[in-house]
Amino acid sequence: VQNRDPNGGGLKPDTPVTQTDWEVYIKLLAADVTRNQSPQHLLSAREKLYELLINCIPADVIIKTLALELMKNLDDSLKHEVVEAAAFYEHRIAMGSKDIFHLEAFLAKYMAIYKRYLNEMFA
């Protein structure tokens, strides 16, 4: 479906680009992981990661998109740690064979970083 200009032109410059289902799914996953950092939520996140992998979304695309989503609501002092972790686990994905392990490890690392930040901020 195209949003056409009534004067016969092409697409309007302000036409929003719709997100794919997997991008929306990753956005929800990022919000869930940021909201709650517990082993139960990590297990739930692992199931969501499996769902993405089963639907043929490459692991490197998942980790890049997930890192960008996680950093949207993150304090600037933590962003470098998240980028470093994403790069580390993306490299591990490229070198290893079990993508789910590295994706889950990245989420666990993010949860630990964010939980530490919350504890330091409210302690």
N, C-alpha and C positions, 0 to 999 in steps of 0.2 A: 504494500500500500504506500503510495507516494503522496506527500503533501504538496500539491501543486499550487502555484500562484494562479489566481483567477484570471489574470491578464495574459495567460498563455506562456509564462516563463517556466523555468525549471523549478527546482526545489528552492524554498526560501532559506536565507542564511540562518534564520533562527529555528529551523526545524530540528527538534531534538533527535538524537540518535538513540534508538532503543537498544537495551542491553539484551544479550542472549540469556537463555535460561541458566546456563552454567555460571555466568557472571553474577547473576542475581543470587544463585545458590552459594557462591563463594562469599558474597557480601553478607548473607545471613550467617554463614559459618564464622566469619570474622567478628560479627557483632556478638554471636553467642560465646565465642572464646574470650572476647574482651569483657563481657558481662560476668562470666563465671570461670574461675580458675580452680577446678577440682578434678580429681581422677575420673569421676563419673562423666564430667563434661568432656574430658579428653577422649574417653571411650566413645562417647556420642560423636565427637568430631572425627574420630577414626572411621566410623561408619559412613559419615558424609564424604570423607576423602575417598573411601572405597567406591562410593556411588559415582563420584566424579571420574575416577580411573576406569570404572566399568563402562562408562559412557564415552570412552575414548578421548578424554581430555588429557593431553600430555602432562606429566608430572612437573616439567619445568615451567609450563604455562600456569599450572595451578599454584606453584610456589611464588612465582612472580606476581601474579594477580592477588594472591592472598597477602603477600607482604605489602603491596601497595594499599590494599584495603585496611590492613591492620594499622598502618601508619597514619591514616587519615584522622584518627581520633587519639593520636598518641602525642605525648609531650615531646618537644624538640630534643630534650636531653636523652631520650631513649631511642630515638630514631636510628642513630648510628649502630646501636647494638642489634636492632632488629634487621637492619640491612646486612650487617656482618653475618648474623646467623642465617639469613636467607641465602647469602652468597655461599656460605660454608656448606649448607645442606643441598643447595643446587649443584654444587660441585660433586658432592657425595652421590646425588642422584645420577649424574653423568657417569660416574665411575662404578657405581654399584648395580645391582640387579633387582633389588626389592624396593621399588619406589615408595611403597606405603610406609616402610620403616623410617625413611628419611623425612617424608612429609609429616609423619606423626612426631618425630623428634624435633622438627622445626616448631610445630605447635606447642610442644612441651616446653621448649626453650623460651618461646614467646610468653607462655603462661608464667614461667618462672621469673622472667624479666619484669613483667607487668605486676605480678604479685609482690615482688620485692619493692617495686616503686610505690605501690599502694601502702605497703607496710611502713616504709620510710616516711611517706607523706603524712600518714595518720598516726604514727607512733609518737 
